[in-house]
Amino acid sequence: MVIRVLRPEVQNQIAAGEVIERPFSVVKELVENALDAGALRLCIEIQAGGTELVRITDDGSGFLPLDMPLAFASHATSKLAELSDLDHIASLGFRGEALASIGSVARCTIKSRRHDREEGWQVRCDGGVETAPQPCGCNKGTQIEVRDLFYGLPARRRFLKSPGAEKARIQELLCELALARTDVDWTFLSDGKEVLRLLAGQSLRERFGSCFGRELSQGLLPIARSSNGLQIEGVCGSPDLARRDGKLELLYVNGRRASERSAVFAVRQAYREFLMGGRFPIWALMVTMPPDQVDVNVHPRKAEVRFLESRRVAGSLYEAVRTALASRATGSATGSVGEADRTAALVVDPDKPRAHSGFPSLPRDLFSPRLPLRPRDEAAPLPIVVREREDGDHAAGGRGGPTATTAADFARLAKDARRNPFAATADGGTVRFLQAHDLYVVLQGEDGLIVVDQHALHERVVYERLRAQHRARQVQMQRLLVPAVLDVSPSEKAWLLDARAVLLRGGLEIDDFGPSAIAVHAVPAVFHRTDPARLVHAVLPIDPEDDAGARLEEQLVERFHSMACRSAVMAGDRLSEPEIEALLREAATLEHPHNCPHGRPTVLTFSASELERYFKRRC
């Protein structure tokens, strides 16, 4: 076969296959060009989901007349000049491929007028065939029309979604781009109807609410962190707002909407103890750093970036989000819930009462001694209607005639059924907690009803104990009567022996045992029931060349999660009042008692107002 240089129109169509995937790709490229031109007002119009028309109008600087002949030229750009410029790209676009690619698969028209000129200029490109620039009348700025997208490529048009789906994707894209530029006024029209209007000057939280819903914006927590030229700003959502997908995990690097694997992983790790598996947090974080510290030229659509110091960036993101999540509970020593959490709620059905997650402020007198119940003949005669069954037993809802009894009578009957939270105790006091189904603890809060998952809360308490013991380097060890010998690969053995001192500090004592085996002599006492082989394999990194110490710490913490789960009280374990009191007291001192280590809420609070609404006491 003969090697040929492809014609320019073929080159552009190949490039279009990489850059222009669907109508939203056209919108993205043109909007980014407008922002690079300094636009502060944007109007995006589409018809038929963008397949018939995409029109972008901006008030940016506009084209110079002498630049118009190069508007649709491949790899022609005003944003780069030298090879070294690739090391510090500050603009959104830089390759000079977008207009050439779009012009090769659609019918395009550009009208542009500089702010210091009286007349504008226009140029057309139809399937890669350009016309000569001509004077025209137009407003200051630039207007680009893209009609009949993929008109010469029917196979590509068949892969497009429905007009409604394409419109929705474009709207999602514009919302994502608009979060990074709250100083820009955005208008989006579809088939002549205004779909989205975003006013310049909104705060990030207001802009988020305009784009994705007011209810979501109410649960956003502010984030701000800066150190050594790295600045992180933005918002993260309360764990109650987590979704089934990661569509609202939004990372921006120097104003560019992009993704970076370690950064996204770091944010998810910050949420790890707050969310259940399969749930994704909501966040929008703006990372600002020197352009030479980030590589944006790693993806055809510029959708991914790479950091020169990815570990430092990921660590900063993790700490910033963790700090925001920790501050959501103001006064964490007492377990009170911050204002952000009070606005977010778990709702199964709109007609059901909303439950706020998060460890609440406990009543001040919850742990104080209670007065004993008065004798029956001294108690205030509070009438309660009960019905008598045919067999003579008293129970609500029976068939017999109604009789009146006092609160003390009812309390005694309910105590026998083990259902009444106000029954007399053996020492003459009153019960302060109701344990339902030997799993939930119910108590009255300062403003509502508090329901505690005793397993989830105890799991968090045990987990925090283990972590504190590990941080203090006071891990107790359990020596094995007979060393456990296990075979490992050469790379795994080398890693384990190199990390021997670190493992020992974590309570795991190992030694060399032949060409391809090691011997385990001791394990952390808290893991004494765990198979030593499983424990060793749990601490091994995916890549044995990883940093031993850092990976080990992570793996040990992972083991604490499962150990705490197995050690906590289970469903069916009936707790005494002193045990419940001790559990609540210790949980109230934790930094994060709101979720178990696996992410489930430990406590739900039904406010008095929500209960009144549900019982139709108020609308």
FILUMNU-316168 format. One line per field, with one value per residue (C-alpha): residue number from 0; residue in three letters; z, x, y. Coordinates in Angstrom, 1 decimal. Each point is the difference from the previous one (the first is absolute). Layout:
# FILUMNU-316168
seq (NUM/...)
type (ALA/...)
up (Z/...)
east (X/...)
north (Y/...)
END
This chain:
# FILUMNU-316168
seq (0/1/2/3/4/5/6/7/8/9/10/11/12/13/14/15/16/17/18/19/20/21/22/23/24/25/26/27/28/29/30/31/32/33/34/35/36/37/38/39/40/41/42/43/44/45/46/47/48/49/50/51/52/53/54/55/56/57/58/59/60/61/62/63/64/65/66/67/68/69/70/71/72/73/74/75/76/77/78/79/80/81/82/83/84/85/86/87/88/89/90/91/92/93/94/95/96/97/98/99/100/101/102/103/104/105/106/107/108/109/110/111/112/113/114/115/116/117/118/119/120/121/122/123/124/125/126/127/128/129/130/131/132/133/134/135/136/137/138/139/140/141/142/143/144/145/146/147/148/149/150/151/152/153/154/155/156/157/158/159/160/161/162/163/164/165/166/167/168/169/170/171/172/173/174/175/176/177/178/179/180/181/182/183/184/185/186/187/188/189/190/191/192/193/194/195/196/197/198/199/200/201/202/203/204/205/206/207/208/209/210/211/212/213/214/215/216/217/218/219/220/221/222/223/224/225/226/227/228/229/230/231/232/233/234/235/236/237/238/239/240/241/242/243/244/245/246/247/248/249/250/251/252/253/254/255/256/257/258/259/260/261/262/263/264/265/266/267/268/269/270/271/272/273/274/275/276/277/278/279/280/281/282/283/284/285/286/287/288/289/290/291/292/293/294/295/296/297/298/299/300/301/302/303/304/305/306/307/308/309/310/311/312/313/314/315/316/317/318/319/320/321/322/323/324/325/326/327/328/329/330/331/332/333/334/335/336/337/338/339/340/341/342/343/344/345/346/347/348/349/350/351/352/353/354/355/356/357/358/359/360/361/362/363/364/365/366/367/368/369/370/371/372/373/374/375/376/377/378/379/380/381/382/383/384/385/386/387/388/389/390/391/392/393/394/395/396/397/398/399/400/401/402/403/404/405/406/407/408/409/410/411/412/413/414/415/416/417/418/419/420/421/422/423/424/425/426/427/428/429/430/431/432/433/434/435/436/437/438/439/440/441/442/443/444/445/446/447/448/449/450/451/452/453/454/455/456/457/458/459/460/461/462/463/464/465/466/467/468/469/470/471/472/473/474/475/476/477/478/479/480/481/482/483/484/485/486/487/488/489/490/491/492/493/494/495/496/497/498/499/500/501/502/503/504/505/506/507/508/509/510/511/512/513/514/515/516/517/518/519/520/521/522/523/524/525/526/527/528/529/530/531/532/533/534/535/536/537/538/539/540/541/542/543/544/545/546/547/548/549/550/551/552/553/554/555/556/557/558/559/560/561/562/563/564/565/566/567/568/569/570/571/572/573/574/575/576/577/578/579/580/581/582/583/584/585/586/587/588/589/590/591/592/593/594/595/596/597/598/599/600/601/602/603/604/605/606/607/608/609/610/611/612/613/614/615/616/617/618)
type (MET/VAL/ILE/ARG/VAL/LEU/ARG/PRO/GLU/VAL/GLN/ASN/GLN/ILE/ALA/ALA/GLY/GLU/VAL/ILE/GLU/ARG/PRO/PHE/SER/VAL/VAL/LYS/GLU/LEU/VAL/GLU/ASN/ALA/LEU/ASP/ALA/GLY/ALA/LEU/ARG/LEU/CYS/ILE/GLU/ILE/GLN/ALA/GLY/GLY/THR/GLU/LEU/VAL/ARG/ILE/THR/ASP/ASP/GLY/SER/GLY/PHE/LEU/PRO/LEU/ASP/MET/PRO/LEU/ALA/PHE/ALA/SER/HIS/ALA/THR/SER/LYS/LEU/ALA/GLU/LEU/SER/ASP/LEU/ASP/HIS/ILE/ALA/SER/LEU/GLY/PHE/ARG/GLY/GLU/ALA/LEU/ALA/SER/ILE/GLY/SER/VAL/ALA/ARG/CYS/THR/ILE/LYS/SER/ARG/ARG/HIS/ASP/ARG/GLU/GLU/GLY/TRP/GLN/VAL/ARG/CYS/ASP/GLY/GLY/VAL/GLU/THR/ALA/PRO/GLN/PRO/CYS/GLY/CYS/ASN/LYS/GLY/THR/GLN/ILE/GLU/VAL/ARG/ASP/LEU/PHE/TYR/GLY/LEU/PRO/ALA/ARG/ARG/ARG/PHE/LEU/LYS/SER/PRO/GLY/ALA/GLU/LYS/ALA/ARG/ILE/GLN/GLU/LEU/LEU/CYS/GLU/LEU/ALA/LEU/ALA/ARG/THR/ASP/VAL/ASP/TRP/THR/PHE/LEU/SER/ASP/GLY/LYS/GLU/VAL/LEU/ARG/LEU/LEU/ALA/GLY/GLN/SER/LEU/ARG/GLU/ARG/PHE/GLY/SER/CYS/PHE/GLY/ARG/GLU/LEU/SER/GLN/GLY/LEU/LEU/PRO/ILE/ALA/ARG/SER/SER/ASN/GLY/LEU/GLN/ILE/GLU/GLY/VAL/CYS/GLY/SER/PRO/ASP/LEU/ALA/ARG/ARG/ASP/GLY/LYS/LEU/GLU/LEU/LEU/TYR/VAL/ASN/GLY/ARG/ARG/ALA/SER/GLU/ARG/SER/ALA/VAL/PHE/ALA/VAL/ARG/GLN/ALA/TYR/ARG/GLU/PHE/LEU/MET/GLY/GLY/ARG/PHE/PRO/ILE/TRP/ALA/LEU/MET/VAL/THR/MET/PRO/PRO/ASP/GLN/VAL/ASP/VAL/ASN/VAL/HIS/PRO/ARG/LYS/ALA/GLU/VAL/ARG/PHE/LEU/GLU/SER/ARG/ARG/VAL/ALA/GLY/SER/LEU/TYR/GLU/ALA/VAL/ARG/THR/ALA/LEU/ALA/SER/ARG/ALA/THR/GLY/SER/ALA/THR/GLY/SER/VAL/GLY/GLU/ALA/ASP/ARG/THR/ALA/ALA/LEU/VAL/VAL/ASP/PRO/ASP/LYS/PRO/ARG/ALA/HIS/SER/GLY/PHE/PRO/SER/LEU/PRO/ARG/ASP/LEU/PHE/SER/PRO/ARG/LEU/PRO/LEU/ARG/PRO/ARG/ASP/GLU/ALA/ALA/PRO/LEU/PRO/ILE/VAL/VAL/ARG/GLU/ARG/GLU/ASP/GLY/ASP/HIS/ALA/ALA/GLY/GLY/ARG/GLY/GLY/PRO/THR/ALA/THR/THR/ALA/ALA/ASP/PHE/ALA/ARG/LEU/ALA/LYS/ASP/ALA/ARG/ARG/ASN/PRO/PHE/ALA/ALA/THR/ALA/ASP/GLY/GLY/THR/VAL/ARG/PHE/LEU/GLN/ALA/HIS/ASP/LEU/TYR/VAL/VAL/LEU/GLN/GLY/GLU/ASP/GLY/LEU/ILE/VAL/VAL/ASP/GLN/HIS/ALA/LEU/HIS/GLU/ARG/VAL/VAL/TYR/GLU/ARG/LEU/ARG/ALA/GLN/HIS/ARG/ALA/ARG/GLN/VAL/GLN/MET/GLN/ARG/LEU/LEU/VAL/PRO/ALA/VAL/LEU/ASP/VAL/SER/PRO/SER/GLU/LYS/ALA/TRP/LEU/LEU/ASP/ALA/ARG/ALA/VAL/LEU/LEU/ARG/GLY/GLY/LEU/GLU/ILE/ASP/ASP/PHE/GLY/PRO/SER/ALA/ILE/ALA/VAL/HIS/ALA/VAL/PRO/ALA/VAL/PHE/HIS/ARG/THR/ASP/PRO/ALA/ARG/LEU/VAL/HIS/ALA/VAL/LEU/PRO/ILE/ASP/PRO/GLU/ASP/ASP/ALA/GLY/ALA/ARG/LEU/GLU/GLU/GLN/LEU/VAL/GLU/ARG/PHE/HIS/SER/MET/ALA/CYS/ARG/SER/ALA/VAL/MET/ALA/GLY/ASP/ARG/LEU/SER/GLU/PRO/GLU/ILE/GLU/ALA/LEU/LEU/ARG/GLU/ALA/ALA/THR/LEU/GLU/HIS/PRO/HIS/ASN/CYS/PRO/HIS/GLY/ARG/PRO/THR/VAL/LEU/THR/PHE/SER/ALA/SER/GLU/LEU/GLU/ARG/TYR/PHE/LYS/ARG/ARG/CYS)
up (0.0/-0.7/2.8/-0.8/1.7/0.7/-1.5/2.5/-0.1/0.8/2.9/1.4/-0.2/1.9/2.6/0.2/0.8/3.1/1.0/-1.2/1.4/0.3/0.0/3.5/-1.2/-2.4/2.7/2.4/-2.5/-1.1/3.5/1.2/-3.0/1.0/3.6/-1.1/-2.0/3.2/-0.5/3.0/-1.7/-1.8/-1.8/-1.2/-2.4/-1.4/-2.1/-0.2/2.8/-1.8/-3.2/-2.1/1.7/2.6/0.3/2.5/0.5/2.2/0.9/-0.1/-1.7/-3.5/-3.0/-1.6/-3.8/-0.9/2.1/-1.8/-2.8/2.6/2.1/-1.4/-0.6/1.8/2.9/-0.3/3.3/1.8/3.3/-0.7/-1.8/1.2/1.1/3.5/0.2/0.5/3.5/1.3/-1.7/1.7/-2.7/-0.4/-3.7/-1.6/-2.7/-2.8/-1.0/1.1/-2.8/-2.7/1.3/0.3/-3.5/-1.6/1.2/-0.1/-1.6/2.0/0.0/2.1/0.5/2.1/0.8/2.1/2.7/-1.6/-3.6/-1.7/-2.2/0.4/-2.2/-0.8/-1.4/-0.9/-0.1/-1.5/0.5/0.1/-3.0/1.1/-1.5/-0.1/2.9/-0.7/1.9/1.9/2.5/3.5/3.6/1.9/0.8/-1.9/-1.2/-1.3/-1.7/-0.5/-2.1/-1.2/2.2/-1.6/-3.1/-2.2/2.5/0.3/2.0/2.7/0.1/0.6/3.3/1.4/2.8/-0.2/-0.2/3.6/1.2/-2.0/1.4/3.6/-0.5/-1.3/3.0/2.4/-1.8/0.3/3.7/0.5/-1.9/1.7/3.5/-0.7/-1.4/2.3/-1.4/-3.4/-1.0/-1.6/-2.1/-1.6/-2.5/-1.5/-3.0/0.8/3.8/2.8/1.9/2.3/1.2/2.2/1.2/0.4/3.6/1.6/2.8/-0.8/2.3/-1.8/-3.4/1.1/1.1/-3.3/-1.9/2.0/2.4/3.0/2.4/-0.9/0.5/3.6/1.1/-1.5/2.3/-1.0/-0.5/-0.1/0.3/-1.2/0.4/-2.0/-3.2/0.1/0.6/0.5/0.1/-0.5/1.7/1.0/0.8/3.3/0.0/0.0/-3.6/-1.4/-3.3/-1.8/-2.7/0.0/-2.5/2.6/0.9/-1.7/-0.1/-1.5/-0.6/-0.8/-1.1/-2.2/0.6/0.0/1.8/1.8/1.5/3.2/0.7/-0.3/2.0/2.8/0.3/0.1/2.7/2.0/-0.2/0.6/3.6/-0.7/-2.9/-0.6/-2.9/-3.4/0.9/-1.5/1.7/-1.5/-0.4/-2.1/0.7/-1.8/0.1/-0.9/-0.5/-2.2/-3.6/-0.2/2.8/-2.1/-3.4/-1.8/-3.3/0.8/-1.5/-3.4/1.5/2.8/2.5/2.2/1.5/1.8/3.0/0.4/3.7/0.0/3.6/1.4/-1.9/1.1/3.6/0.0/-1.5/2.6/2.9/-1.3/-0.4/3.3/1.8/-1.5/0.9/3.5/0.5/-1.1/3.7/1.9/3.4/-0.8/3.6/0.8/-3.2/-1.2/-3.6/-2.1/-1.9/-3.3/1.3/1.3/-3.5/-1.5/0.7/-0.9/-1.6/-1.1/-1.0/-0.2/2.2/2.7/2.7/-0.9/2.1/0.5/0.2/2.3/3.7/1.6/3.1/2.8/2.6/2.9/2.6/-1.8/2.3/3.2/2.7/-0.6/2.8/0.9/-1.0/2.7/1.5/-1.9/2.4/-0.2/-3.7/-2.0/-1.5/-3.7/-1.7/-2.7/-2.0/-0.4/-1.1/1.6/-2.1/0.3/2.0/2.5/-0.9/-0.5/-3.3/-2.4/-2.8/1.8/-0.2/3.6/1.3/0.8/3.5/1.5/1.6/1.2/-1.6/2.7/-0.9/-3.6/0.7/2.0/-2.7/-2.7/2.0/0.0/-3.8/0.1/-2.2/2.2/0.4/3.2/2.0/3.6/0.4/2.7/1.9/-0.1/-2.8/-3.5/-3.3/-2.1/-3.1/-2.0/-1.7/-3.0/-1.6/2.0/-2.7/0.2/3.0/0.0/2.2/0.1/-1.2/0.6/-3.2/-1.1/0.1/-0.2/-1.3/0.5/-1.9/2.9/-2.3/-2.3/2.9/2.0/-3.2/-0.3/3.7/-0.3/-3.2/1.5/3.0/-2.3/-2.0/3.1/1.2/-3.3/-0.2/3.6/-1.1/2.8/-2.0/2.2/-1.6/0.3/-0.5/-1.8/1.7/-3.4/-2.6/-3.1/-3.1/-3.4/-3.5/-1.8/-3.3/-0.1/-0.4/2.8/2.3/-0.8/0.8/3.3/1.2/-0.9/1.9/3.0/2.4/-1.0/0.2/3.5/1.1/-1.3/2.1/-2.7/0.5/-2.9/-0.9/-2.9/-0.4/-3.0/-3.7/-0.6/3.4/3.1/3.6/2.0/3.7/1.3/-1.1/1.5/2.9/-1.5/-3.0/2.0/-1.6/-3.5/-2.1/-0.1/-3.7/-0.8/2.2/-1.8/-3.5/1.2/0.7/-3.3/-2.6/-3.4/-1.4/2.3/-1.1/1.7/3.1/2.8/2.9/-1.6/-1.5/3.3/2.0/-2.5/0.1/3.8/0.1/-2.5/2.4/2.8/-1.9/-0.2/3.5/1.5/-1.8/1.4/3.5/0.3/1.6/-2.5/-0.7/2.8/2.7/2.7/1.8/3.5/0.8/1.3/-3.2/-2.2/2.1/-0.3/-3.8/-0.4/2.3/-1.9/-3.4/1.0/0.5/-3.5/-2.8/-2.4/1.5/-2.9/-2.0/0.5/-1.7/-3.0/-0.4/1.4/2.3/3.7/1.1/-1.7/1.5/-0.7/0.9/1.9/-2.9/-2.4/2.3/0.3/-3.8/-0.4/2.6/-1.6/3.0/-2.5/-3.7)
east (0.0/1.1/0.2/-1.9/-0.4/-3.7/-1.8/-0.8/-3.8/0.6/2.4/-2.7/-2.7/2.3/0.6/-3.7/-0.6/2.1/-1.0/-3.7/-1.9/-3.5/-1.6/1.1/3.6/-0.6/-1.5/3.0/2.6/-1.7/-0.9/3.6/1.3/-2.5/1.2/3.6/-0.9/-1.1/-3.8/-2.1/-3.4/-0.8/-3.1/-0.2/-2.9/-0.7/-2.7/-0.9/2.5/2.8/-0.1/-1.7/1.5/2.5/0.5/2.4/-0.1/2.5/1.3/3.7/2.8/-0.9/2.2/2.5/-0.9/3.4/-0.7/-3.3/1.6/1.6/-3.1/-0.6/3.6/1.3/2.4/-0.3/-0.3/0.8/0.7/3.3/3.1/2.9/0.4/0.9/-3.5/-1.4/1.6/-2.2/-3.3/-2.4/-2.8/-2.8/0.7/3.5/0.2/-1.8/-2.0/-3.5/-1.2/1.8/-1.7/-3.4/0.2/0.9/-3.3/-2.5/-1.0/1.6/-0.1/2.1/-1.0/2.4/0.6/2.8/-1.1/2.1/-1.4/-3.0/-0.6/0.1/1.2/-1.4/1.3/-1.7/1.2/-2.2/1.3/3.6/-0.4/0.6/-1.1/2.0/-0.7/-2.5/-1.1/-3.3/-2.1/0.0/0.2/3.2/1.4/-0.4/-2.9/0.7/-2.8/0.4/-2.8/-0.7/2.6/1.3/-2.1/2.6/0.5/-3.4/1.6/1.0/-3.4/-1.6/2.1/-1.4/-2.6/-3.5/-0.3/-1.2/3.0/2.5/-1.6/0.3/3.6/0.8/-1.8/2.0/3.2/-0.9/-0.8/3.4/1.8/-2.0/1.1/3.5/-1.0/-2.5/1.1/-1.5/-3.7/-1.4/-3.1/-1.0/-2.9/-1.3/-2.4/-0.8/-0.7/2.2/1.2/2.7/0.8/3.0/0.7/3.5/1.1/-1.6/1.8/1.1/-2.7/-2.7/1.4/-0.1/-3.6/-1.0/1.6/-0.8/-2.8/-0.5/-0.4/3.5/1.5/-1.3/2.1/3.3/3.0/2.6/3.6/3.1/3.6/3.3/3.6/3.2/-1.6/-2.8/-3.5/-3.2/-3.4/-3.5/-2.8/-0.7/-3.3/-1.3/0.2/-3.8/0.1/2.0/-1.2/0.1/2.4/3.0/-1.4/0.3/3.6/1.4/3.7/1.3/3.7/0.9/-3.5/-0.1/-2.6/2.1/0.6/3.1/-0.2/2.0/-1.9/-3.4/1.1/1.2/-3.3/-1.9/2.4/-0.8/-3.7/0.7/-1.1/-3.1/-1.5/-1.3/1.5/-1.4/-0.7/1.9/0.4/-0.8/2.8/1.3/3.7/2.1/3.7/2.3/3.7/2.9/-0.7/3.4/-1.1/-2.8/-0.1/-3.2/1.1/-0.7/-3.4/-1.5/-3.0/2.1/-2.2/2.9/3.1/3.1/1.6/3.8/-0.5/-3.1/0.5/0.2/-3.1/-1.9/1.0/-1.1/-3.3/-0.5/0.8/-2.2/-3.0/0.6/0.2/-3.3/-1.8/1.4/-1.1/-3.6/-0.5/0.7/1.2/0.9/0.9/-3.7/-1.1/-2.1/-1.1/1.0/-2.4/0.9/-1.2/-3.3/-0.9/0.6/-2.2/-0.6/-3.4/-1.5/-3.3/-1.0/-3.0/2.2/1.8/3.5/2.8/3.2/3.1/3.0/0.6/-2.2/0.3/-1.1/-2.4/1.9/-1.9/0.3/2.6/-1.2/-1.8/-3.7/-2.6/-1.7/-3.6/-2.5/-2.1/-3.2/-2.4/2.1/0.3/-2.0/-3.0/0.7/-2.9/1.0/-2.6/0.7/-2.2/-0.6/0.3/-2.5/2.6/0.3/3.5/0.5/1.3/-0.6/-2.3/-1.9/-3.7/-1.1/-1.5/2.2/1.3/2.0/3.4/2.8/3.4/1.6/-2.3/0.8/3.7/0.0/-1.9/2.3/3.1/-1.2/-0.1/3.5/-1.2/-0.3/2.8/-1.4/-0.2/1.3/3.5/1.3/1.5/-3.2/1.1/-1.4/1.3/1.6/0.4/-2.2/1.8/-2.1/0.5/3.3/1.6/-1.2/0.2/-2.7/0.2/-1.5/2.3/-0.2/-2.0/-1.4/0.4/3.5/0.5/3.4/1.2/1.9/2.1/1.1/0.7/1.9/1.9/1.2/1.0/2.0/1.6/1.1/1.5/2.1/1.1/1.0/2.0/1.8/0.8/1.4/2.3/-1.5/-1.2/-0.1/1.3/-1.2/2.9/-0.9/0.7/1.1/1.3/-2.1/2.0/-1.2/1.3/0.5/1.4/3.6/-1.2/-2.5/2.6/2.5/-2.7/-1.0/3.6/0.8/-3.1/0.7/0.6/-3.1/-2.0/1.3/-1.1/-3.4/-0.1/0.9/3.3/1.4/3.3/1.7/-0.8/1.7/0.3/-3.7/-1.7/-0.3/-1.0/-2.5/0.9/-2.5/-3.0/-1.8/-2.1/-3.2/0.5/0.7/-2.9/1.1/1.9/3.6/0.3/-3.0/1.4/3.4/-1.7/-2.2/3.0/1.8/-0.2/-1.4/3.4/2.8/2.2/-2.3/1.2/-0.2/-0.8/-2.7/-1.8/0.3/-1.7/-2.9/-0.4/0.0/-2.7/-2.0/0.2/-1.3/-3.3/-0.8/1.3/-2.2/-3.0/0.6/0.6/-3.0/-3.3/-2.3/-3.7/-1.7/2.5/-2.0/1.8/-0.6/-0.5/3.5/1.4/-2.1/1.0/3.7/-0.3/-1.6/2.4/3.1/-1.6/-0.6/3.8/1.0/1.1/-2.3/-2.9/-2.4/0.7/1.3/3.3/-1.9/-2.0/-3.4/-1.5/0.2/-2.8/-3.1/-1.9/-3.7/-0.7/-3.1/-1.2/0.4/-1.9/-2.8/-0.2/-0.2/-2.7/-1.9/0.3/1.2/0.3)
north (0.0/3.6/2.5/3.2/3.3/0.4/3.0/2.8/-0.7/-3.7/1.0/2.4/-2.7/-2.5/2.7/0.7/-3.6/0.5/3.5/0.3/-2.9/1.4/3.5/0.7/-0.4/2.9/2.1/-0.7/1.0/3.2/1.1/-0.6/2.1/2.8/-0.1/0.2/3.1/1.7/-0.4/1.0/-0.6/-3.2/-1.1/-3.6/-0.9/-3.5/-1.6/-3.7/-0.8/1.8/-2.1/2.7/3.0/1.1/3.7/1.6/3.8/1.7/3.5/-1.0/1.7/-1.3/-1.0/2.4/0.4/-1.5/-3.1/-0.9/-1.9/-2.3/-0.5/-3.6/-0.8/-3.1/0.5/3.8/1.7/3.2/-1.7/-1.8/1.1/-2.1/-3.6/1.3/1.6/-3.5/-0.1/2.9/0.0/2.4/0.0/-2.5/-0.6/-0.2/-2.6/1.9/-3.1/0.9/2.3/-2.0/-3.2/1.5/1.6/-3.3/-1.7/2.9/3.2/2.8/3.8/2.4/3.6/2.1/3.6/1.5/2.5/2.7/-0.5/1.3/-3.0/-3.7/-2.8/-3.4/-3.3/-3.3/-3.6/-2.7/-3.5/1.2/2.4/3.6/3.3/3.2/2.4/2.8/3.1/-0.3/1.8/-1.6/0.8/0.3/-3.4/-3.3/-2.1/-3.5/-2.1/-3.7/-1.5/-3.6/-1.7/-3.2/0.7/-1.8/-2.8/-1.8/-2.8/2.4/1.6/-3.5/-0.3/3.3/-0.1/1.4/3.8/0.1/-2.0/2.1/3.2/-1.4/-0.9/3.6/1.5/-2.2/1.1/3.7/-0.4/-1.6/2.7/2.8/-1.1/1.0/3.5/1.6/3.3/-0.8/0.4/-3.1/-0.5/-3.3/-0.3/-3.2/0.2/3.6/-0.6/1.2/-3.0/1.4/3.5/0.6/3.5/1.3/0.7/-3.1/-1.7/-3.6/-1.3/2.1/-1.1/-3.6/0.3/1.7/-2.8/-3.1/0.9/2.2/-3.0/-1.3/3.5/0.2/-2.9/1.3/0.6/2.7/-1.0/2.2/-1.1/1.6/-1.0/0.4/1.2/-2.6/1.5/-2.1/1.7/-1.3/-1.9/-3.6/-1.5/-1.3/-3.9/0.0/1.3/-2.8/-1.5/-3.3/1.4/2.2/2.6/2.8/-0.7/3.1/0.8/3.2/0.7/3.6/0.6/-3.1/-2.7/-3.2/-3.2/-1.4/-3.5/0.6/3.2/-1.6/-3.0/2.3/1.8/-3.3/-1.2/3.1/-1.1/-3.6/-0.2/2.1/-2.0/-3.5/-1.9/0.8/3.7/2.9/3.4/3.4/2.5/2.7/0.9/2.6/-0.7/2.9/-0.6/1.1/-1.1/-1.7/-2.3/-1.6/-1.7/0.6/-1.5/-3.7/-0.5/0.8/1.8/1.5/-1.9/-1.2/1.6/-1.1/1.6/0.3/-0.6/-2.1/-1.3/3.5/1.1/-3.1/0.5/3.6/-0.9/-2.8/2.3/2.9/-2.2/-1.9/3.4/1.1/-3.2/0.1/3.6/-0.9/-1.0/3.2/-0.9/-3.5/-0.8/0.1/-1.5/2.9/0.3/3.0/2.1/-1.6/-3.4/1.5/1.0/-3.4/-3.0/-3.6/-0.4/-3.3/1.5/3.7/-0.8/-1.6/2.0/1.0/-1.3/1.9/-2.1/0.9/-0.4/2.7/2.1/-2.3/1.4/1.6/-2.1/-3.3/-1.5/1.7/-2.1/-0.3/0.4/-3.3/-0.6/0.9/-2.7/-0.8/1.7/3.2/0.1/2.6/-1.9/0.4/-1.9/-2.4/-2.0/-3.7/-2.8/-3.3/-3.1/-2.8/-2.0/2.8/1.2/3.8/1.1/2.9/-0.9/-2.9/-0.7/0.6/3.2/3.0/0.5/2.8/-0.5/2.1/0.6/-2.1/-3.0/0.4/0.2/-3.2/-1.8/1.3/-1.0/-3.6/0.2/1.6/2.8/3.1/2.4/1.5/-3.2/0.0/-1.4/-2.3/3.0/2.0/2.3/0.3/-1.3/2.7/-2.1/-2.3/-2.9/-1.1/-3.4/-0.4/2.2/3.6/2.3/2.7/3.1/3.5/2.7/3.7/0.5/-3.4/-3.7/-1.6/-3.5/-1.6/-3.1/-1.6/-2.3/2.9/2.3/-2.7/-0.9/3.6/0.1/-3.2/1.2/3.3/-1.9/-2.2/3.0/1.9/-3.0/-0.2/3.7/-0.1/-2.9/-2.1/-2.9/-3.2/-3.1/-3.6/-2.6/-3.1/-3.4/-1.4/2.5/0.2/-0.8/1.2/0.0/3.4/1.1/1.4/3.6/-0.4/-1.5/2.8/2.6/-1.7/-0.3/3.6/1.1/-2.3/2.9/1.8/-3.2/-0.6/3.5/-0.9/-3.2/-2.5/-1.9/-2.0/-1.6/-1.6/-3.7/-1.6/0.9/0.8/0.2/2.2/-0.9/2.1/-0.1/2.6/2.0/3.0/-1.2/1.5/-2.3/-3.2/-1.7/0.9/-2.5/1.2/-0.8/2.2/2.7/0.0/0.0/2.9/2.2/-0.9/2.8/-0.5/1.0/-1.3/2.9/2.4/1.9/-2.6/2.2/2.0/-3.0/-1.9/2.8/0.0/-3.8/-0.1/2.6/-2.1/-2.9/2.1/0.5/-3.7/-0.7/2.7/-1.4/-3.5/1.4/2.3/-1.0/-1.7/0.0/-1.9/1.0/1.6/2.8/1.2/3.7/0.4/-1.6/2.4/2.9/-0.9/-0.5/3.5/1.6/-1.3/0.7/3.6/0.5/-1.3/2.2/-1.8/-2.0/0.7/-3.2/-3.5/-0.7/-1.4/3.2/-0.8/2.6/-0.7/2.3/1.5/2.9/0.6/3.6/1.0/2.1/-2.9/-2.3/2.6/0.3/-3.8/-0.3/2.8/2.3/2.6/0.4)
END
